[in-house]
Amino acid sequence: MTTVLRVVLILMSVLVLVVMLRKIRQSKARIEDSMFWVFFALLLVLLSVFPQIATWLSDLVGTMSTSNFIFLLMIFLLLVKSFSMSMRVSQLETKLKELTQKIAIDDNELEKRLSPENFHLAEEEEKMK
């Protein structure tokens, strides 16, 4: 792995860590969501500080160069994150649909109770008592 690539990896990792920590402090990101990015940045730092790990893994996997392995690993991790986020969006869309339907049903029932016809019926029932 070239020195330039190592420096770039370290700088980008530190940048990601700083951004994530700022977002957590500003309460714009949940800690659970930020853990992936912190792990991602720490992995980049680890691979750039100790390139022997990346070289060994590259040889183990059979990629032509260490940098290709690092890019392959990062693409894989980002695909996993993308899939995870896609699943979360689907779950949230389902919850949103259910909540929207529940609110519509509750509003409809409230309108029926507060309609003028029902109001007059309630007055007549009170007069009969």
N, C-alpha and C positions, 0 to 999 in steps of 0.2 A: 504494500500500500504506500502510495507516495506521501510525502510530507505535506504537500498542499491539500490532499484529500483528508488527511488526518486533522489538519488545522481547521478546514472547513467543517468537518464533522463535529469537532469540539465547539467551535463558535456557534453552529446551529443548535447544538444540544443545549448550550448555556442559554441561548436566546429563547428556546422553547421553555426551559425551566423558569426563566425570569418572567416570561409572559404568563405562564400558568400560575405561578405564585401570585402575581399581581391580580389576576382574575379571581383567584380564590379570596384574596384579601378584600377585594372590592365586592365580593359576594355575587359575582357575575357568572361564576362556574361552581358547580357542586364538586366537593372533594372526590366523590365516587367517579365522576366523569373525568376529572383531571388526573386520576391515577394512571390511566392509560398513557397519557402524554408525558407524565413524569417518568414512567417506566421506559417509554420510547426514547426519551432524551438520555436517561441513564444508560440504556443499552448502547446508544450511539457513543457516549463518552467512553464506556468500557471497551467497545470495539476499536475506538480510535487511540486510546491510551495504551491498550494492550493488543496490537495488531496480530500477535501470534495466535490469539484465540480465533480471530476472523480467518487467518490463513489456515489454521487447522480445520475449522469448520468448512472452509471452501474446498480443501482437499478431500474432506470426508464426503461432501455432497457431490463433488466432481465438477465444479465450475472452473472455467479457464483462468479467472483471476479473482483476487480477493475483493476488489471493488465491485465486480459483477455479483458476487455473493452478497455483499452488503446491500446493494440495490435490490436484489431478489428478495432478501429477508425483509427489507423495509416495505417493499410492494406487498409482500404476503401479509405483514402485520397490518398495513393500511386496508387491505381487502377484508381482513377479519374484523377490523373496526367498522368498516363500511357495512358489512353484513350485520353486525351487532346493532348499529344505529338504525338500519333498515327495519330490523325486527322491533326495535323500540318504537319507531314511528308507526308501524302497523298496530302495535298494541295501543298506542295513544290515540290513533284514529278510531279504533274500535271503542275505546272508552268515551271519546268525544261524541261519537254517534249515539251511544247508549245514554249519555247524559243529556244530549239534545232531545232525544225522544222522551226521556223522563220529564224534562222541563216542559215540553210541549203538552204532554198528558196532564201534568199538574196545572198548567195555565188553562187548559181546556176545562178541567174540573172546577177551577176557581171561577172562570167565566160563567159556567152553568150555575154555580151557587149564587153569584152576584147579579145574575140577569134580572131585569125588572119583573119578569113573570114570576120568578121564584121569590122575589122580594114581596110582591103582593100576596102570594100564597102564605108566606111566613106571617104577614100582618093579619091575614084572616084567621090563621091558626091561633094567633095570640088573642084575638078578639073572642074567639070561641071559648077560650079557657076562662 
